[in-house]
C-alpha cells in the first residue's frame, strides 16, 4: 500500500465514543467526502477527536498523523451535523493547512437524512460558506437515507 493516499480523520469530541462505522463504511464505498478517492488506494493512518471545545487536539494530532504519512486530514461529518455545527471548522482548516502544510477536507461520510432535514428546518447551513462546507457530504437523498 505504499502508493496509497494516506489520510487522517479528526472527529468532534461529542462523538468520542463513536466506533467510526459510518466513516469507515463511506471510506470503503468511496461515498460522501471519500468519493474523491474513487479508483484510488487509501490508507487511514490516524483517527482522533478534537478533544472538545475549543479543539485543543487540532493543535497536535495533525503532526502525529503526518508522522504516520498522512497527506490529507478529513474533518469528520460530525463537526458539520452536530447541534450546533462546529463554528471552528474554517479556522481548523486554515490552521492545519498553514501549520502542517496538509490538505484539509471537510467531511467524511454522507450527511444522514435525519440531520439534513433538521438542519434545513433550523437554517443551520444557510449562507455560501456553509453550502461549500457541506457540498462533499450532502449527496443524494437515497444515500443520505442509507446513512440514517
C-alpha positions as CSV (number, residue, x, y, z in Angstrom):
1,X,0.0,0.0,0.0
2,X,3.0,2.3,-0.4
3,X,1.3,4.2,-3.2
4,X,-1.9,4.6,-1.2
5,X,-3.1,8.1,-0.3
6,X,-2.7,8.4,3.4
7,X,-5.4,10.2,5.4
8,X,-6.3,11.1,9.0
9,X,-9.7,11.8,10.4
10,X,-10.5,14.3,13.2
11,X,-13.9,13.9,14.8
12,X,-15.9,16.1,17.1
13,X,-15.3,15.2,20.7
14,X,-19.1,15.0,21.5
15,X,-18.9,11.8,19.4
16,X,-15.7,10.5,21.2
17,X,-17.4,7.1,21.8
18,X,-18.1,6.7,18.1
19,X,-16.7,3.5,16.6
20,X,-16.3,5.2,13.2
21,X,-18.6,2.8,11.4
22,X,-20.2,5.4,9.1
23,X,-16.8,7.0,8.3
24,X,-15.2,3.6,7.6
25,X,-18.2,2.4,5.5
26,X,-18.0,5.6,3.5
27,X,-14.3,5.2,3.0
28,X,-14.7,1.6,1.9
29,X,-17.6,2.6,-0.5
30,X,-16.0,5.9,-1.6
31,X,-19.1,7.8,-0.6
32,X,-19.5,11.3,0.7
33,X,-16.3,13.2,1.0
34,X,-14.4,10.0,0.2
35,X,-15.9,9.9,-3.3
36,X,-12.8,11.9,-4.4
37,X,-10.8,8.7,-4.0
38,X,-12.7,6.5,-6.4
39,X,-10.3,4.2,-8.1
40,X,-7.5,5.0,-5.7
41,X,-6.0,3.2,-2.8
42,X,-6.4,5.0,0.6
43,X,-4.9,4.2,3.9
44,X,-6.3,5.6,7.2
45,X,-3.3,6.4,9.4
46,X,-5.0,8.3,12.2
47,X,-8.3,8.8,13.9
48,X,-8.7,11.2,16.8
49,X,-11.1,13.6,18.4
50,X,-10.7,17.4,18.5
51,X,-10.6,16.9,22.4
52,X,-13.6,19.2,22.9
53,X,-14.2,22.9,22.5
54,X,-12.2,24.8,21.6
55,X,-10.4,21.9,19.8
56,X,-7.1,21.5,21.6
57,X,-6.1,18.3,19.8
58,X,-6.3,20.1,16.4
59,X,-3.1,21.8,17.5
60,X,-1.2,18.5,17.9
61,X,-2.8,15.4,16.2
62,X,-2.2,16.5,12.6
63,X,1.6,16.3,13.3
64,X,1.2,12.7,14.6
65,X,-0.9,11.8,11.6
66,X,1.7,13.5,9.3
67,X,4.4,11.5,11.0
68,X,2.4,8.4,10.0
69,X,2.4,9.5,6.4
70,X,-0.9,11.4,6.3
71,X,-1.2,13.8,3.4
72,X,-4.8,14.8,3.9
73,X,-6.8,15.5,7.0
74,X,-10.6,15.0,7.0
75,X,-12.6,16.9,9.5
76,X,-15.4,14.4,10.1
77,X,-19.0,14.9,9.1
78,X,-19.9,15.0,12.8
79,X,-18.4,18.5,13.0
80,X,-21.0,19.6,10.4
81,X,-24.1,17.8,11.6
82,X,-23.8,18.3,15.3
83,X,-26.2,20.6,17.1
84,X,-25.0,23.2,16.7
85,X,-22.5,22.7,13.9
86,X,-18.9,23.4,14.9
87,X,-18.2,27.1,14.3
88,X,-14.4,26.4,14.3
89,X,-14.3,24.4,11.0
90,X,-13.0,27.2,8.9
91,X,-10.3,28.0,11.5
92,X,-9.3,24.4,11.9
93,X,-9.0,24.0,8.2
94,X,-6.8,27.1,7.8
95,X,-4.7,26.2,10.8
96,X,-3.9,22.7,9.6
97,X,-3.1,24.0,6.1
98,X,-0.8,26.7,7.4
99,X,0.9,24.9,10.3
100,X,1.3,21.5,8.8
101,X,1.1,22.1,5.0
102,X,-1.6,19.5,4.7
103,X,-4.7,19.4,2.6
104,X,-7.9,19.6,4.6
105,X,-11.3,18.1,3.5
106,X,-14.4,18.9,5.4
107,X,-16.5,15.8,5.8
108,X,-16.2,12.0,5.8
109,X,-19.4,10.0,5.5
110,X,-22.6,11.4,3.7
111,X,-24.8,13.5,5.8
112,X,-27.6,11.3,7.2
113,X,-31.1,12.4,6.0
114,X,-32.3,13.0,9.6
115,X,-29.6,15.6,10.1
116,X,-30.2,17.2,6.7
117,X,-33.9,17.6,7.5
118,X,-33.4,19.1,10.9
119,X,-30.6,21.5,9.9
120,X,-32.7,22.6,6.9
121,X,-35.6,23.5,9.2
122,X,-33.2,25.2,11.6
123,X,-31.4,27.1,8.9
124,X,-28.1,26.0,10.2
125,X,-26.4,25.7,6.9
126,X,-27.7,28.9,5.2
127,X,-25.1,31.0,3.5
128,X,-22.5,30.4,0.9
129,X,-19.8,29.3,3.3
130,X,-21.9,26.5,4.8
131,X,-23.1,25.4,1.4
132,X,-19.5,25.0,0.4
133,X,-18.6,23.1,3.6
134,X,-21.5,20.6,3.3
135,X,-21.2,20.1,-0.5
136,X,-18.9,17.0,-0.4
137,X,-21.1,15.2,2.1
138,X,-24.7,16.2,1.1
139,X,-25.0,13.6,-1.6
140,X,-28.4,12.4,-2.9
141,X,-31.4,11.6,-0.7
142,X,-31.1,7.8,-1.3
143,X,-27.6,7.8,0.0
144,X,-28.5,10.1,2.9
145,X,-31.2,7.7,3.9
146,X,-28.8,4.8,3.8
147,X,-26.7,6.6,6.5
148,X,-29.6,7.4,8.9
